[in-house]
Amino acid sequence: MKKFFAAIISACIALTVFSGAAYAADNNIVTVYVNDGELSFDADPVILGGRVLVPMRAIFEALGAEVSWDSGTRTAIGAKDGTTVSLTIGSSTMYVGSKSVPLDAAPMIDAQHSRTLIPLRAVSEAFGYDVEWDDPTKSAYIGAHARLDSLKNRVAGMTLDEKIYQMMIVTPESITGVDTVVSAGETTQNALAAYPVGGLIYFAQNIESADQFKQMISNTQSYSKTPLLIGIDEEGGTVARLGKAGIGFPEMPPMRDIGSTGDPQKAAEVGTTLGSNLKEYGVNLDFAPVADVNVISSSALGSRSFGSDANIVASMVSSEIAAMQAAGVSACIKHFPGMGSASGDTHDGFVMTNRTLEDFSGTEFLPFRAGAEADADFAMVGHISAPKVTGSDLPASLSSMMIGLLRNDVGFSGVIMTDALNMGAISKIYTTTDACVSAVQAGVDILLMPSDINEAHYAIGTAVADGRIPVEQIDGCVMRILDAKMSRGLITVDD
């Protein structure tokens, strides 16, 4: 075996070490399943040149192989049932026993985590495992993949109308026609049959008491063919629909106060408290945490942000997400690309920032990268315009360039939604048709609170019919949404 190592090393002009920035352009966060069990890693898998690379020790051990590392030749070795697989950093050749196998992605060192990353498919197949790749969810399934089959079957079983509605989160009032919804009965049941939306968002007006809210949510879920995302803005501080309702829900301090402690554990405690209590009420999606950095003191975010230090904000965001999702409630990082450099409020109308891509990448993107690495289920894109990045006044929520940065530069692989589309920055400038079609064309998965649900549905359906939006793109959006629902137990493989 040593002669093979020597041959590999002599063929390598230089040993390759990559930093995070070196592969950022392809770096969507990848999820890996082995026989339908999700693997955890101490360094993120990455996509490099269209190939998935994963931490060596974790994947070898998940496949049942014994692992060794030759530091002299910088070679990773896995052995199982008489099969030995060896790979060397920077080499485009893998050895399976004495047989050489060409690689289209060479092993490398992730300098940020000091971990060896190796090609997932090549190694798995060398040990006799089939690999299925799902691009919408950026997930690799090694061996059994009942989870993937279940998700695909669900998408295949939906009509186009059902898929389009699945891409919407709206208020209960918008589908029932009731001025203020505080209960769910036959009217709600009929509304969900007519408008099988992906989720509902509730506000203070919908909350009268703990028992009333829980019963309303429970009834509402029972009427939906596909379990609903039940969302609420429960950030803490000034934005706390349940916390400020006086019904016994724990009220959290402003996140600025949490950030000022510099202790990520405090943010984790917020995540645990919110997550566990929201789940008890039947809420499964919290539009939190705020990942914006307060770049200027006059930012409209005020005390909603963890602060002005991007690194502190990043650590707080990561900790809150991990704790909240561990409690069974999806987190949603917001408002990409960052609203903290503008004093205007997109609720009211057009808001612009003069930040450059370099500015964003070095500051505002840091908490969103942390959120992506913490595997946040959702990310919300704001309506702020950044002409020095996009070259136009187009809001981020309608910009394919901005969505591309969130996917690729930040590395977010989950569900992307717009901020509320009835806000002034959109509704005062764009028609519902133009806003919704542009958002989906840009790469958004969920339309949050379009001004007119009927117009939104018709607009997307028409855009699919005339080829402006490929049906395959719609399928990908729905796949990501259902994947998030399955991750939080709303749907199961056996459903």
Secondary structure as UniProt FT lines:
FT   HELIX           2..11
FT   STRAND          17..18
FT   HELIX           20..26
FT   STRAND          31..34
FT   TURN            35..36
FT   STRAND          37..38
FT   STRAND          46..48
FT   TURN            49..50
FT   STRAND          51..55
FT   HELIX           56..62
FT   TURN            63..64
FT   STRAND          66..70
FT   TURN            71..74
FT   STRAND          75..80
FT   TURN            81..82
FT   STRAND          83..88
FT   TURN            89..90
FT   STRAND          93..96
FT   TURN            97..98
FT   STRAND          99..102
FT   STRAND          108..110
FT   TURN            111..114
FT   STRAND          115..119
FT   HELIX           120..126
FT   TURN            127..128
FT   STRAND          131..134
FT   TURN            135..138
FT   STRAND          139..142
FT   HELIX           146..156
FT   HELIX           160..166
FT   STRAND          168..170
FT   HELIX           172..176
FT   HELIX           186..194
FT   STRAND          199..202
FT   HELIX           204..206
FT   HELIX           210..223
FT   STRAND          229..232
FT   STRAND          234..236
FT   TURN            237..238
FT   STRAND          239..240
FT   TURN            241..246
FT   HELIX           255..260
FT   TURN            261..262
FT   HELIX           264..281
FT   STRAND          285..286
FT   TURN            297..298
FT   TURN            300..301
FT   HELIX           302..304
FT   HELIX           310..326
FT   TURN            327..328
FT   STRAND          330..336
FT   TURN            340..341
FT   TURN            346..348
FT   HELIX           357..362
FT   TURN            363..364
FT   HELIX           365..373
FT   TURN            374..375
FT   STRAND          378..381
FT   HELIX           387..390
FT   HELIX           396..398
FT   HELIX           400..404
FT   HELIX           405..409
FT   STRAND          415..418
FT   TURN            421..422
FT   HELIX           424..427
FT   TURN            428..429
FT   HELIX           432..442
FT   STRAND          446..448
FT   HELIX           453..465
FT   TURN            466..467
FT   HELIX           471..487
FT   TURN            488..489
FT   TURN            493..494
//
